[in-house]
Amino acid sequence: MLPLHVLRNEYCLRCRVKSPRSTGTKILENVLSKLNLHPSLIVDYGCSTWRNSQYLRSKYSSMSVKIDITQASKPDIIAYPTKLPLRSKCCDVFLLTHILMFLRSSIEMSESISEAKRVSRIIVIECYHVKNPSALKYSKEQLEEMFLRLNLKVLSKRTRRDMENYVLSFSNEES
């Protein structure tokens, strides 16, 4: 299996998407509107163009912190998603953009989502099925079972055969 930074460099640093925001960010906007929330701090893990945090920072006058595994994307912090150097509950929104499918195992996937949950109130997960044999294989059902095990509630989702987008929050027992 290729290391995360190798796959990230192969796919994400070559991103040519021109849209100012992703599908996950669009559904996050709907959730924030319904909840009447305006995030003050957004953590963006993994989008090498930083388009989502730039868009949200502009729309909500928020601050943002960019985190990635590779210096090539010019993040504010370099860290692996299973061990974030952030205080618990330090941010309102955590964007986990196109990272999960590049991890080494479903255990790391769960640990990364758990870390996002530890540091934020709302999590946006975006992943797609990469055709590289080194990429992690998973199903929508596996992701949703993982969310249940981690006591996360799906506030909104948009899925299709090749991509999943979720906005998650704590289940009612933890709110």
KANORJO-V883674 format. One record per residue. N is the residue number from 1. RES is the residue in three letters. PHI is phi in degrees with one decimal (NA if undefined). NEAR is the number of other ideal C-beta (glycine too) atoms within 12 Angstrom. Layout:
n:res:phi:near
N:RES:PHI:NEAR
N:RES:PHI:NEAR
This chain:
n:res:phi:near
1:MET:NA:17
2:LEU:-73.9:20
3:PRO:-64.3:17
4:LEU:-51.1:35
5:HIS:-65.1:28
6:VAL:-68.3:20
7:LEU:-65.4:31
8:ARG:-60.6:38
9:ASN:-64.8:21
10:GLU:-67.2:23
11:TYR:-103.5:32
12:CYS:-73.9:34
13:LEU:-72.2:24
14:ARG:-101.6:14
15:CYS:-58.2:23
16:ARG:-118.0:11
17:VAL:-66.2:22
18:LYS:-103.0:9
19:SER:-60.6:17
20:PRO:-70.1:20
21:ARG:-154.3:30
22:SER:-93.3:37
23:THR:-61.1:30
24:GLY:-59.6:45
25:THR:-69.2:41
26:LYS:-62.2:24
27:ILE:-72.5:30
28:LEU:-61.6:47
29:GLU:-56.5:28
30:ASN:-63.1:20
31:VAL:-64.8:31
32:LEU:-60.7:29
33:SER:-64.2:17
34:LYS:-61.8:15
35:LEU:-88.1:20
36:ASN:54.9:8
37:LEU:-109.0:23
38:HIS:-128.1:19
39:PRO:-65.3:35
40:SER:-95.8:21
41:LEU:-134.2:29
42:ILE:-118.1:44
43:VAL:-105.6:47
44:ASP:-114.3:47
45:TYR:-101.9:52
46:GLY:106.3:49
47:CYS:-80.9:40
48:SER:-63.8:35
49:THR:-92.9:28
50:TRP:60.3:34
51:ARG:-63.0:31
52:ASN:-68.9:43
53:SER:-68.0:42
54:GLN:-62.8:24
55:TYR:-62.0:28
56:LEU:-67.4:40
57:ARG:-60.0:28
58:SER:-68.6:18
59:LYS:-66.4:23
60:TYR:-107.3:24
61:SER:53.3:13
62:SER:-92.5:27
63:MET:-94.7:22
64:SER:-140.4:33
65:VAL:-125.5:33
66:LYS:-102.4:31
67:ILE:-126.8:40
68:ASP:-153.9:38
69:ILE:-86.4:34
70:THR:-122.2:29
71:GLN:-67.7:18
72:ALA:-58.3:17
73:SER:-87.1:32
74:LYS:58.6:16
75:PRO:-77.4:30
76:ASP:-75.8:22
77:ILE:-134.1:26
78:ILE:-105.3:24
79:ALA:-159.6:27
80:TYR:-84.6:26
81:PRO:-67.3:45
82:THR:-86.3:26
83:LYS:-145.5:19
84:LEU:-91.1:33
85:PRO:-83.7:21
86:LEU:-129.3:24
87:ARG:-68.6:13
88:SER:-62.3:16
89:LYS:55.8:18
90:CYS:-83.4:25
91:CYS:-132.8:34
92:ASP:-84.4:30
93:VAL:-131.0:46
94:PHE:-121.5:48
95:LEU:-95.2:50
96:LEU:-109.7:49
97:THR:-103.2:50
98:HIS:52.4:44
99:ILE:-118.7:48
100:LEU:-55.0:47
101:MET:-73.8:41
102:PHE:-99.8:42
103:LEU:-77.8:37
104:ARG:-82.8:25
105:SER:-160.9:19
106:SER:-67.4:21
107:ILE:-64.0:16
108:GLU:-64.4:27
109:MET:-60.7:36
110:SER:-63.2:28
111:GLU:-63.2:25
112:SER:-67.0:41
113:ILE:-66.5:41
114:SER:-62.8:28
115:GLU:-64.9:33
116:ALA:-61.0:45
117:LYS:-63.8:34
118:ARG:-61.9:28
119:VAL:-98.4:34
120:SER:-137.5:38
121:ARG:-92.5:34
122:ILE:-130.3:42
123:ILE:-118.9:45
124:VAL:-111.7:53
125:ILE:-114.6:52
126:GLU:-128.3:39
127:CYS:-147.2:40
128:TYR:-137.8:32
129:HIS:-91.2:23
130:VAL:-83.2:25
131:LYS:-85.3:13
132:ASN:-79.9:18
133:PRO:-62.8:10
134:SER:-84.3:20
135:ALA:-72.6:28
136:LEU:-69.6:31
137:LYS:-98.8:21
138:TYR:-157.1:28
139:SER:-119.8:18
140:LYS:-57.0:24
141:GLU:-63.6:12
142:GLN:-63.3:21
143:LEU:-61.1:36
144:GLU:-67.8:22
145:GLU:-65.6:18
146:MET:-62.8:32
147:PHE:-59.1:32
148:LEU:-61.0:17
149:ARG:-61.0:18
150:LEU:-89.5:29
151:ASN:57.4:19
152:LEU:-107.8:37
153:LYS:-105.1:25
154:VAL:-80.9:30
155:LEU:-83.3:31
156:SER:-162.6:29
157:LYS:-153.3:28
158:ARG:-142.8:24
159:THR:-126.3:24
160:ARG:-146.3:13
161:ARG:-56.4:9
162:ASP:-108.3:14
163:MET:-155.0:25
164:GLU:-128.6:36
165:ASN:-132.7:37
166:TYR:-134.1:38
167:VAL:-116.7:40
168:LEU:-122.3:40
169:SER:-146.3:34
170:PHE:-65.7:22
171:SER:-69.0:17
172:ASN:-55.2:10
173:GLU:-64.0:9
174:GLU:-103.4:15
175:SER:-53.9:12
